[in-house]
Amino acid sequence: MGRTAHPAPRVKPRRRKNSIASSADRHELYELSVQAPDTDAETLARLFKRFRKREALSFREDFCGTAVLSLAWVKSHRKRTAVGIDLDQPTMDWGLENRITPAGEEYASRIDLRCADVMEGVGPKVDLAVALNFSYFGLHKRKQLLRYFQAARRRLVDDGLLILDVFGGWDAMAEDKNRRKVTNFTYKWEQRSFNPLTHHFVCAIGFEFPDGSRLEDAFFYDWRQWTCPELRDALREAGFSKVHLMWERTDGKGDGTGTFHEPRHVDNQQSWWTYIVAER
């Protein structure tokens, strides 16, 4: 499973002196491996318009990490604004220094980054809030998840939406290692343990380079893997009026098409990923 979350990672690098790994930037590697912010911003805007018949302008990215999605959002429309919320100040600083500020004042002036707890519901009310890359999986207790959903709902305008992504399938509940070549390095996704009694899920991202050096545990995740019905029920309890379990359509080869529908039934798969849309 390629998509991963933003909570502050535990870093345990294995780098030889003067190796490629010794000078590698894990945030850049992460972007190249798993992120597609321009495509994500376009898809999120299209989903909002589908449900609300208007353009979304104000946006909040919870667990924002480097906030590259917030940057893509403001780049997509001259009137769009974004608020990024995260507890990891160094990661936000990296995004500000390496992505947002270099993009120019036109875009930087419309992005508000705040080092804060998403559970507190800070910032202005927005049209669209998102918690993507399974970032909320870092909330292990249902009362924590419910508190976050309640806080997210309070900071939405009257017809606002909260969009999450979620993944599953039988491969998501197994120990596994997956490697994928990306330009001049190899991306490694490792699922280390899964407890079926609690859905406690431990996984990590590492990177391997042509000179044999490695960056192990560049991002480490200690998650609870939440399921669709659990999320739907918690969102409803938090006060959201409707919850839609969206599913991405696929082409003849089984690849995602970027279009979504709301099925009544889906056959289980080896692995799957999709969106959940909650109406305030």
Solvent accessible surface area in square Angstrom, and as a share of the most:
residue,aa,sasa,rsa
1,M,50,0.22
2,G,28,0.27
3,R,55,0.20
4,T,0,0.00
5,A,1,0.00
6,H,28,0.13
7,P,36,0.23
8,A,68,0.53
9,P,24,0.15
10,R,119,0.43
11,V,54,0.31
12,K,101,0.43
13,P,60,0.37
14,R,146,0.53
15,R,95,0.35
16,R,132,0.48
17,K,178,0.75
18,N,137,0.70
19,S,10,0.07
20,I,76,0.38
21,A,0,0.00
22,S,44,0.28
23,S,96,0.62
24,A,21,0.16
25,D,49,0.25
26,R,48,0.17
27,H,19,0.08
28,E,72,0.33
29,L,15,0.07
30,Y,11,0.04
31,E,33,0.15
32,L,107,0.53
33,S,9,0.06
34,V,24,0.14
35,Q,35,0.16
36,A,47,0.37
37,P,38,0.24
38,D,103,0.54
39,T,81,0.47
40,D,17,0.09
41,A,1,0.01
42,E,106,0.47
43,T,11,0.06
44,L,0,0.00
45,A,13,0.10
46,R,105,0.38
47,L,6,0.03
48,F,0,0.00
49,K,97,0.41
50,R,108,0.39
51,F,40,0.17
52,R,52,0.19
53,K,163,0.69
54,R,83,0.30
55,E,71,0.32
56,A,0,0.00
57,L,62,0.31
58,S,27,0.17
59,F,1,0.00
60,R,7,0.03
61,E,8,0.04
62,D,5,0.02
63,F,27,0.11
64,C,1,0.00
65,G,1,0.01
66,T,10,0.06
67,A,0,0.00
68,V,10,0.06
69,L,12,0.06
70,S,0,0.00
71,L,14,0.07
72,A,6,0.04
73,W,0,0.00
74,V,0,0.00
75,K,97,0.41
76,S,56,0.36
77,H,59,0.26
78,R,183,0.67
79,K,111,0.47
80,R,11,0.04
81,T,59,0.35
82,A,2,0.01
83,V,10,0.06
84,G,0,0.00
85,I,2,0.01
86,D,8,0.04
87,L,123,0.61
88,D,20,0.11
89,Q,78,0.34
90,P,99,0.62
91,T,11,0.06
92,M,2,0.01
93,D,64,0.33
94,W,32,0.11
95,G,0,0.00
96,L,80,0.40
97,E,126,0.57
98,N,50,0.26
99,R,66,0.24
100,I,1,0.01
101,T,83,0.48
102,P,88,0.55
103,A,30,0.24
104,G,28,0.27
105,E,128,0.57
106,E,111,0.50
107,Y,51,0.19
108,A,24,0.19
109,S,73,0.47
110,R,40,0.15
111,I,21,0.11
112,D,53,0.27
113,L,44,0.22
114,R,92,0.34
115,C,64,0.38
116,A,21,0.17
117,D,45,0.24
118,V,15,0.08
119,M,17,0.08
120,E,94,0.42
121,G,14,0.13
122,V,45,0.26
123,G,14,0.14
124,P,65,0.41
125,K,98,0.42
126,V,2,0.01
127,D,13,0.07
128,L,0,0.00
129,A,0,0.00
130,V,1,0.00
131,A,0,0.00
132,L,12,0.06
133,N,17,0.08
134,F,0,0.00
135,S,1,0.00
136,Y,0,0.00
137,F,0,0.00
138,G,32,0.31
139,L,22,0.11
140,H,56,0.25
141,K,123,0.52
142,R,96,0.35
143,K,158,0.67
144,Q,67,0.30
145,L,0,0.00
146,L,27,0.14
147,R,114,0.42
148,Y,1,0.00
149,F,0,0.00
150,Q,70,0.31
151,A,0,0.00
152,A,2,0.02
153,R,60,0.22
154,R,122,0.45
155,R,64,0.23
156,L,1,0.00
157,V,42,0.24
158,D,123,0.64
159,D,48,0.25
160,G,0,0.00
161,L,0,0.00
162,L,0,0.00
163,I,0,0.00
164,L,0,0.00
165,D,0,0.00
166,V,0,0.00
167,F,2,0.01
168,G,4,0.04
169,G,7,0.07
170,W,142,0.50
171,D,44,0.23
172,A,2,0.02
173,M,87,0.39
174,A,42,0.33
175,E,130,0.58
176,D,61,0.31
177,K,118,0.50
178,N,68,0.35
179,R,129,0.47
180,R,95,0.35
181,K,135,0.57
182,V,16,0.09
183,T,105,0.61
184,N,104,0.53
185,F,5,0.02
186,T,27,0.16
187,Y,3,0.01
188,K,11,0.05
189,W,2,0.01
190,E,24,0.11
191,Q,9,0.04
192,R,77,0.28
193,S,45,0.29
194,F,31,0.13
195,N,59,0.30
196,P,101,0.63
197,L,164,0.82
198,T,75,0.44
199,H,35,0.16
200,H,63,0.28
201,F,0,0.00
202,V,23,0.13
203,C,0,0.00
204,A,1,0.01
205,I,1,0.00
206,G,1,0.01
207,F,1,0.01
208,E,34,0.15
209,F,17,0.07
210,P,96,0.61
211,D,59,0.31
212,G,51,0.49
213,S,3,0.02
214,R,95,0.35
215,L,1,0.00
216,E,17,0.07
217,D,3,0.01
218,A,0,0.00
219,F,13,0.05
220,F,34,0.14
221,Y,4,0.01
222,D,71,0.37
223,W,2,0.01
224,R,52,0.19
225,Q,3,0.01
226,W,4,0.01
227,T,39,0.22
228,C,20,0.12
229,P,66,0.42
230,E,57,0.26
231,L,0,0.00
232,R,68,0.25
233,D,67,0.35
234,A,0,0.00
235,L,0,0.00
236,R,131,0.48
237,E,97,0.44
238,A,11,0.08
239,G,33,0.32
240,F,7,0.03
241,S,79,0.51
242,K,117,0.50
243,V,13,0.07
244,H,24,0.11
245,L,43,0.22
246,M,0,0.00
247,W,40,0.14
248,E,35,0.16
249,R,124,0.45
250,T,82,0.48
251,D,66,0.34
252,G,90,0.87
253,K,180,0.76
254,G,51,0.49
255,D,81,0.42
256,G,47,0.45
257,T,66,0.38
258,G,23,0.22
259,T,67,0.39
260,F,15,0.06
261,H,47,0.21
262,E,84,0.38
263,P,38,0.24
264,R,251,0.92
265,H,141,0.63
266,V,51,0.29
267,D,101,0.52
268,N,101,0.52
269,Q,71,0.32
270,Q,101,0.45
271,S,53,0.34
272,W,43,0.15
273,W,44,0.15
274,T,1,0.01
275,Y,2,0.01
276,I,0,0.00
277,V,0,0.00
278,A,0,0.00
279,E,16,0.07
280,R,60,0.22
